[in-house]
């Protein structure tokens, strides 16, 4: 299978890279310092088609193949993980479940708005006692006639409390006719009585991303807001996360690329003992290893995108790509700080932000420990 980007995809890379460098980069440090979600910047990303990449054209989407979308995410993360995360959460976790499991009516109601570039959507999975163990979901939805009555809470939910948020997809516990609990997914619009979304502050990383605590107190939504079939929520979530892991892998790859480029530039300009520090093997070998790991990660990720686009199973490969890119992002960001020395420890150096931002990659969309478990199961263990 052809693994490498074609000419059109490379043109798209250049377009997104130019946008990221000219529009996002000048604001990234200030937004991080102020821990501020930027609606203005998100709308600009929407104008670039970055909030509609995966959706069908019939609903206003770009209908890009997976690799094109992944390249765009990679280029955003090369400059700023926060803006990349906003795009990833909207496309992979917001649009995809509705696209894959929504009724015709749900798709017609929500997708044209969500591909317009003016709105974003969240996915509510994580709770106090439900993270890696999605079966620990305690938020409930009880049917009352033609409505669901929702009670419970979610936390660490991206894109859920912004002025642009249209709504969220919730994973909840419902009961069948025999009273047996089962996981289901339900669509809840922002502004629904009984639904409160409050932004969570004080993060170490992705500080310009909207991360919210969601609370539901007798929140009533129409029964027709059920997404897909009742009791299939866990299956929907796991399938969604497979694709989502490719997005987070792209973020790891982009962050590693950005950190490497900063370190390489510094090594070619900084002198010690009368020579450029990059000429010293201690630094040159670090950069060689960084470059090698990035190329291996890119090949692994791109190959998995091709598998997905051609209809092959890719769950194990997605876990491998996400695990490896998140691990090398950690290593490369750390080595980049080492190459900068003391100057890399101050906030006026972008590498300090990259060093913090990489830390979420080993947690989000499946912890490194869970991913190793998935890979082992894929080996029949």
C-alpha positions in Angstrom: 0.0 0.0 0.0 1.2 3.5 -0.8 2.1 5.0 2.6 3.4 8.5 1.7 1.4 11.7 1.2 0.6 12.6 -2.4 1.1 15.9 -4.0 -2.3 17.2 -3.0 -1.8 16.2 0.6 1.6 17.9 0.7 0.0 21.1 -0.6 -2.6 20.8 2.2 0.3 20.3 4.7 1.9 23.5 3.5 -1.4 25.4 3.6 -2.1 24.4 7.3 1.6 24.9 8.2 1.5 28.5 6.9 -1.8 29.2 8.7 -0.4 27.8 11.9 2.8 29.8 11.7 1.2 33.0 10.7 -2.1 33.0 12.7 -1.7 30.6 15.6 2.0 30.9 16.6 1.8 34.7 17.5 -1.0 34.0 20.0 0.0 30.7 21.4 2.2 31.8 24.3 -0.2 34.5 25.5 -3.2 32.2 25.4 -1.2 29.6 27.3 -0.1 32.1 29.9 -3.7 33.4 30.4 -5.2 29.9 30.2 -7.7 31.3 27.8 -9.8 29.5 25.1 -9.9 31.7 22.0 -13.3 31.7 20.2 -11.7 34.0 17.6 -8.9 31.7 16.8 -11.3 28.7 16.7 -13.5 30.5 14.2 -10.4 31.2 12.1 -9.7 27.5 12.1 -13.2 26.9 11.1 -12.8 29.3 8.1 -9.8 27.1 7.1 -12.0 24.0 7.0 -10.3 22.5 10.0 -13.6 21.9 11.9 -15.2 20.0 9.1 -12.4 17.8 7.7 -13.9 14.3 8.4 -17.6 15.0 7.7 -19.4 14.0 4.4 -19.8 16.7 1.8 -23.5 16.2 1.8 -23.5 17.8 5.3 -21.0 20.6 4.4 -17.9 18.6 5.3 -14.6 18.4 3.6 -14.7 14.5 3.5 -11.0 14.2 3.7 -9.3 10.9 3.8 -7.7 10.0 7.2 -4.2 10.8 6.2 -5.0 14.3 5.1 -6.8 15.0 8.3 -3.9 13.5 10.3 -1.4 15.7 8.5 -3.4 18.8 9.3 -3.4 17.9 13.0 0.3 17.2 12.9 1.0 20.7 11.5 -1.2 22.4 14.1 0.5 20.5 16.9 3.9 21.4 15.5 3.1 25.0 16.5 0.5 24.7 19.4 -1.0 21.6 21.0 -3.9 23.6 22.4 -5.4 24.5 19.0 -4.7 21.1 17.7 -6.6 19.5 20.6 -9.6 21.7 19.9 -9.7 20.5 16.3 -9.1 16.9 17.3 -11.8 16.8 19.9 -14.4 18.4 17.6 -13.6 16.2 14.6 -12.8 12.8 16.1 -15.0 12.8 19.2 -17.6 15.4 18.2 -18.5 14.7 14.6 -17.6 11.1 14.1 -20.1 9.5 16.6 -22.9 11.5 15.1 -21.8 10.6 11.5 -21.4 6.9 12.3 -24.4 6.2 14.6 -26.8 9.1 14.2 -30.2 8.9 12.6 -30.9 10.8 9.4 -32.8 13.4 11.4 -29.9 13.8 13.9 -27.4 14.2 11.1 -29.5 16.7 9.3 -30.1 18.7 12.5 -26.5 18.8 13.8 -23.9 18.1 11.1 -24.5 21.2 8.9 -24.0 23.4 11.9 -21.0 21.5 13.2 -19.3 21.7 9.8 -20.0 25.4 9.3 -16.9 26.4 11.3 -19.1 28.3 13.8 -19.8 25.6 16.4 -18.0 22.8 18.2 -19.2 19.6 19.9 -17.9 17.6 22.9 -17.8 13.9 24.0 -18.6 13.2 27.6 -17.0 10.0 28.8 -14.7 10.5 31.8 -16.1 10.6 35.3 -14.7 10.5 38.9 -14.9 6.6 38.7 -14.9 6.1 35.0 -11.8 6.7 32.8 -9.8 3.7 31.6 -12.7 1.6 33.0 -15.5 3.1 30.9 -17.8 0.5 32.4 -17.6 2.4 35.7 -20.0 5.1 34.3 -22.3 6.3 37.0 -24.2 9.1 35.1 -27.7 7.7 34.5 -30.5 8.4 31.9 -33.9 7.1 32.9 -36.7 7.0 30.4 -39.8 9.0 31.4 -42.3 8.7 28.5 -40.8 10.5 25.5 -37.9 11.9 27.5 -34.6 10.9 29.1 -34.0 12.2 32.6 -30.2 12.5 33.1 -28.4 12.8 36.4 -24.7 12.7 37.2 -21.5 14.4 36.2 -18.5 14.3 33.8 -15.1 15.8 34.0 -12.1 16.6 31.8 -14.4 17.1 28.8 -13.0 19.1 25.9 -15.0 21.7 24.0 -18.0 21.5 26.3 -18.2 25.0 27.9 -17.2 27.4 25.2 -19.5 30.1 23.6 -19.2 28.0 20.4 -20.3 24.7 22.0 -23.5 23.4 20.5 -23.7 20.3 22.7 -22.1 17.1 23.8 -22.5 13.4 23.3 -22.8 11.6 26.7 -22.1 8.1 27.7 -24.7 7.1 30.3 -26.2 4.1 32.1 -29.7 3.3 30.9 -31.9 0.3 32.0 -33.6 -2.2 29.8 -37.1 -3.6 30.3 -35.7 -6.0 33.0 -34.0 -3.2 34.9 -30.5 -4.4 33.8 -28.0 -1.4 33.4 -26.3 -0.9 30.1 -24.2 1.8 28.5 -25.8 4.1 25.9 -25.0 7.4 24.2 -27.3 10.4 24.2 -27.0 13.9 22.6 -27.5 16.9 24.9 -27.5 20.4 23.6 -26.0 23.3 25.6 -28.6 25.4 27.3 -30.8 22.4 28.2 -32.3 23.0 31.7 -30.5 20.9 34.3 -27.2 20.8 32.3 -24.3 22.9 33.6 -20.8 23.1 32.0 -18.1 24.8 34.0 -14.6 25.3 32.8 -11.8 23.6 34.7 -8.7 25.8 35.3 -5.2 25.2 36.7 -4.0 22.7 34.1 -0.3 22.1 33.5 -0.8 21.5 29.8 -3.1 22.4 26.9 -4.0 25.6 28.9 -5.8 27.2 25.9 -8.1 24.2 25.5 -11.6 24.3 27.0 -11.7 21.5 29.6 -15.0 21.3 31.5 -16.8 19.7 34.4 -20.3 18.8 33.4 -23.2 18.4 35.9 -26.7 17.0 35.2 -29.6 17.5 37.6 -32.9 16.1 36.3 -31.8 17.2 32.9 -34.6 16.3 30.4 -33.9 15.6 26.7 -36.1 14.0 24.0 -36.0 10.2 23.8 -35.1 10.7 20.1 -31.7 12.1 21.3 -30.6 8.5 21.9 -27.5 8.1 19.6 -27.7 4.7 17.9 -29.1 1.7 19.7 -29.6 1.6 23.5 -27.0 -0.6 25.2 -24.4 -0.1 22.4 -22.6 2.9 24.0 -19.5 1.0 25.0 -19.0 -0.4 21.4 -19.6 3.1 19.9 -17.1 4.6 22.4 -14.4 2.0 21.7 -14.7 2.4 17.9 -14.6 6.2 18.2 -11.5 6.0 20.3 -9.7 3.9 17.7 -9.9 6.8 15.3 -9.3 9.3 18.0 -6.0 7.6 18.9 -4.8 8.4 15.4 -5.5 12.1 16.1 -3.7 12.1 19.4 -0.8 10.2 17.7 -0.7 13.0 15.1 -0.5 15.5 18.0 2.4 13.6 19.5 4.2 13.5 16.1 3.6 17.2 15.4 4.8 18.2 18.9 7.9 16.1 18.5 8.6 17.6 15.1 8.2 21.2 16.5 10.5 20.5 19.5 13.1 18.9 17.3 13.1 21.8 14.9 13.6 24.3 17.7 16.4 22.2 19.2 18.1 21.8 15.8 18.0 25.5 15.1 19.4 26.3 18.6 22.2 23.7 18.1 23.2 25.4 14.8 23.4 28.9 16.3 24.6 28.4 19.9 28.3 28.4 20.5 30.2 27.0 23.5 34.0 26.5 23.8 34.4 28.2 20.4 32.2 25.9 18.4 28.6 25.3 17.6 27.1 23.0 20.2 25.6 20.8 17.4 29.1 19.9 16.3 29.7 18.1 19.5 28.8 14.5 19.4 26.9 14.7 22.7 24.4 17.1 21.0 24.7 15.8 17.5 23.8 12.3 18.5 20.8 13.5 20.5 19.5 15.2 17.4 20.2 12.2 15.2 18.2 10.0 17.5 15.4 12.5 17.7 15.2 12.6 13.9 15.2 8.9 13.6 12.4 8.4 16.2 10.2 11.0 14.4 10.6 9.3 11.1 9.7 5.9 12.6 6.7 7.4 14.3 5.5 9.1 11.1 5.8 5.9 9.1 3.9 3.9 11.8 1.1 6.5 12.0 0.7 7.0 8.2 0.6 3.3 7.6 -2.2 3.0 10.1 -4.1 5.8 8.4 -3.8 3.8 5.1 -5.2 0.7 6.8 -8.2 2.6 8.1 -8.9 4.3 4.8 -8.8 0.9 3.0 -11.1 -0.8 5.4 -8.6 -3.0 7.1 -8.7 -3.7 10.9 -6.5 -1.2 12.7 -7.3 -1.2 16.4 -4.0 -2.7 17.4 -2.1 -0.5 15.0 -3.9 2.6 16.2 -2.9 1.7 19.8 0.7 1.2 18.7 0.9 4.5 16.8 -0.6 6.4 19.7 1.6 4.7 22.2 4.8 5.2 20.2 4.2 8.8 19.2 3.3 9.8 22.8 6.5 8.2 24.1 8.8 9.8 21.6 7.1 13.1 22.1 8.0 12.9 25.8 11.6 11.9 25.0 12.2 14.5 22.3 10.7 17.3 24.3 12.9 16.4 27.2 16.0 16.2 25.1 15.1 19.5 23.4 15.0 21.2 26.8 18.4 19.7 27.6 19.9 21.1 24.4 18.6 24.5 25.3 20.0 24.3 28.8 18.9 26.9 31.2 17.1 29.0 28.6 14.7 26.1 28.0 13.3 26.4 31.5 11.8 29.8 31.1 8.4 30.6 29.7 9.7 33.0 27.1 11.1 30.0 25.3 8.4 28.0 23.4 10.1 24.7 24.3 8.9 25.1 27.9 5.3 25.0 26.7 6.0 22.0 24.5 7.6 20.1 27.4 4.4 20.6 29.5 2.0 20.0 26.6 3.4 16.5 25.8 2.5 15.1 29.2 -1.2 14.6 28.4 -0.3 12.4 25.4 0.5 9.5 27.6 -2.9 9.8 29.3 -5.6 11.0 26.8 -7.4 8.6 24.4 -6.1 5.6 26.4 -3.2 5.6 28.9 0.1 4.0 27.8 -0.7 1.1 30.2 -4.1 0.5 28.6 -2.7 0.7 25.1 -0.1 -1.9 25.9 -3.0 -4.1 27.1 -4.8 -3.5 23.8 -1.7 -4.4 21.8 -1.2 -7.6 23.9 -4.8 -8.6 23.3 -4.2 -8.0 19.6 -1.5 -10.6 19.8 -3.9 -13.1 21.2 -2.6 -12.9 24.7 
